């Protein structure tokens, strides 16, 4: 049985898909690889540490980070 990792999720990424042109800049700047582009859609992988690098460097202002209390989220 694989061992599960427990990470502290500190933020939620809100993406305005109408503004996002899927350039990938946010994907490249994310230090925990929380974002990826799948089927022409920017997806959050629920491991945000709320560093706000993606929000800061998004040229389209399509990303907003909501900081949350660090709660344990089980990932596989």
C-alpha positions in Angstrom: 0.0 0.0 0.0 1.6 3.3 -1.0 2.4 5.8 1.7 0.3 9.0 1.6 1.8 12.4 1.9 0.2 15.1 3.9 0.9 18.7 2.8 -0.2 21.9 4.3 -2.3 23.7 1.7 -2.1 27.5 2.3 -3.9 28.9 -0.6 -6.5 28.4 -3.3 -5.8 29.5 -6.9 -8.8 31.3 -8.5 -8.4 31.5 -12.3 -10.5 33.8 -14.5 -10.6 31.6 -17.6 -12.0 34.4 -19.7 -8.8 36.4 -19.1 -6.3 33.5 -19.1 -4.6 32.9 -22.5 -2.8 29.8 -21.3 0.7 31.3 -21.9 2.2 29.0 -19.2 4.1 31.8 -17.3 2.4 30.9 -14.0 3.2 27.2 -14.5 6.9 28.0 -14.9 7.0 30.3 -11.8 5.2 28.0 -9.4 7.8 26.6 -7.0 5.6 23.6 -6.0 4.3 22.8 -9.5 0.7 23.5 -8.4 -0.5 24.6 -11.9 -0.5 22.8 -15.2 -2.3 23.3 -18.5 -4.5 20.3 -19.6 -6.7 20.3 -22.6 -6.2 24.0 -23.1 -7.3 24.8 -19.5 -5.2 26.0 -16.6 -5.7 23.5 -13.7 -4.8 23.8 -10.0 -3.4 20.6 -8.4 -4.4 21.7 -4.8 -1.0 22.1 -3.3 -0.7 25.9 -3.3 1.6 27.4 -0.7 0.3 30.9 -1.3 3.6 32.4 -2.4 1.6 34.4 -5.1 4.3 34.0 -7.7 1.7 33.0 -10.3 -0.5 35.9 -9.5 2.4 38.4 -9.5 3.7 37.3 -13.0 0.4 36.6 -14.8 0.4 39.2 -17.7 -3.4 38.9 -18.0 -4.3 39.4 -14.3 -6.2 36.1 -14.6 -5.0 34.6 -11.2 -6.0 35.5 -7.7 -4.7 33.6 -4.6 -7.0 33.2 -1.7 -5.0 32.5 1.5 -6.5 30.0 3.8 -5.6 28.6 7.2 -3.1 25.8 6.8 -5.3 22.7 6.9 -4.1 19.2 6.1 -5.0 18.0 2.7 -4.2 14.4 1.8 -2.6 13.8 -1.6 -1.7 10.6 -3.3 
